[in-house]
Amino acid sequence: MDKREELTGLLSSFICHASSHLPDDVVARLKQMKEVENEGFAATIYDAMFENLKLADELKRPSCQDTGVIQFFVKVGTKFPYMDELADILKDAVLKATKEAPLRHNAVEVFDEKNTGNNTGYRIPWIDWDLVPGRDDIEVYLYMAGGGCSLPGFAKVLMPLEGYEGVVKAVFDQMTTYGVNACPPCLVGIGIAGSAEVAAKLSKKALLRPVGSHNPNPRAAMMEEEIEKGLNEIGLGPGGLRGKLSVMGVNIEQAARHPATIAVGMNTACWAHRRAGIRIGSDLSYEFFTHKGVTL
């Protein structure tokens, strides 16, 4: 087996495992929430969630039938030996994982309205690149963007006088209208910036952060905590069927903005938050850091 084939197989196994096993931090948070949601129908739903995770592991099948549109967020060292081939390798890994996991076919070509049948298509899998000068490894985050968890997503530019209160209002308006579609309890990612596309991208990157982590800016961290508290008081409950809680957490990422604009973007992850991260060296040794102790 040549190195390119070996890297493709490693990334395919990474995708397959992530489709059927939630990251450690998400499982830990769901266990905490299950202890709180210990009454009525909510308790029954949490029992079903954990039975689902158990069967996904035993049967080696995806933990949700909607395995999403595949998105990669890649930090690649400029000295990584397979850098020039990496886009093709990631696409081949998706093709391989689609058959082996198996993954539901979710790539529909815009305008043609045709499902490609293999989870690849024009600009899909989506790959977001960050170049890291001088390093010879890669860090790959996988996100399976399901239909339900993508439905509440939005980005808009507010008038500056709306301020950060306007950001909070926009998030609550969206969550109280569309949050049930995202199969709560959700992880809410919020981006704040000067333009809609930057805010949207940051809101998706916010979902890659661990559940329970906090923005290093104290004011941003306070905003995360206050929004999380407020959303939980709404009591969407598991599956949106009412309960004591609504969200696993709220993560905010920001970029400096123009004085005349304040943009907000939001993305949500469902309870089956298929996020995974792996670090691969130039010799193809790896650390699967979102799923500790796993050998691929």
Steps between C-alpha positions, in 0.01 A plus 500: 500500500645839404486799734221675311280192525591463867401863575172457308418187701585672829272795423222267381518307828495834684177597321340161561578506872373855539172407330421245770676639810446845651804689633592453865394849610154467341436162664609640838266800466205282393555283808486813719182616330342156534538529877308829493234385253385222731124543478223411256542471126838677503653218706364244252656685207841516668478126567431450128795722405744295703352173376551636149867578573549151645352333191698724263818382669401133507371489143762740361233713339450880493344645815253698285361409160576855380878485473499851359698683238868441573702806599870510583686775683868441437810654654781385273868557554675643196758222529247215514620260229153426359374857501461523121287185491299558815179627337481193277587272793218646712254451213613139452465442875137618483430268206652207690320581827167538320517133407659369819310686776261513308406868469168617362528676163453869577674696222239653269632716216349848508290589190532146360312364806680171464640295788852389406459180699846511659510806732729693268410771252581852391704648790391209724652379723544859608859567608597805706877556495737657752870494408751464783852609395787269589300203628499156338173363639127553447209548736168397349161576650205315353145629533194316374255780419161333528182652362329553834794663674561726199140630480532763778816643344501864395721805451399865487643847546345714771482876520773613741254646752353152550825411673570173673143498627400465135730197469332335797151580366586354158625176660193463724262579214663228290520239776139548613382474138722231349693347790270198526606400146857448616422201727583659839690513721706710257844648510457860381783662307493880464727719289522877547682707241462787255353312204259213455737249341765539771241467777357188333839332466591579861170359623578167334855501637354565845336156481845342473591618849446258790172512687556695821791703366493879524605790282826647639347850501324541840210698351448242227515218759237680708280535191536125432389421854206743496365379166537136608313574822221681314459230236486229766224691679289464183504123562495360147592162648642199314365478147323833551228321699537714813716452804721685744781586256549599136870512413828323570675835491562823313832575328580847363779594259568856387693715255560875518217686325443819305376786726177526299400133499454211735434163337377184669507145372365188670535129439376216717609143561243236589528271802682249275780749440725316252813709545841335493860619501820321407864609480714313244877525475719485192569132580119442522506443875184652649319624809120472495456773759121527514462126559773404748644150494354410160717310253398527137 
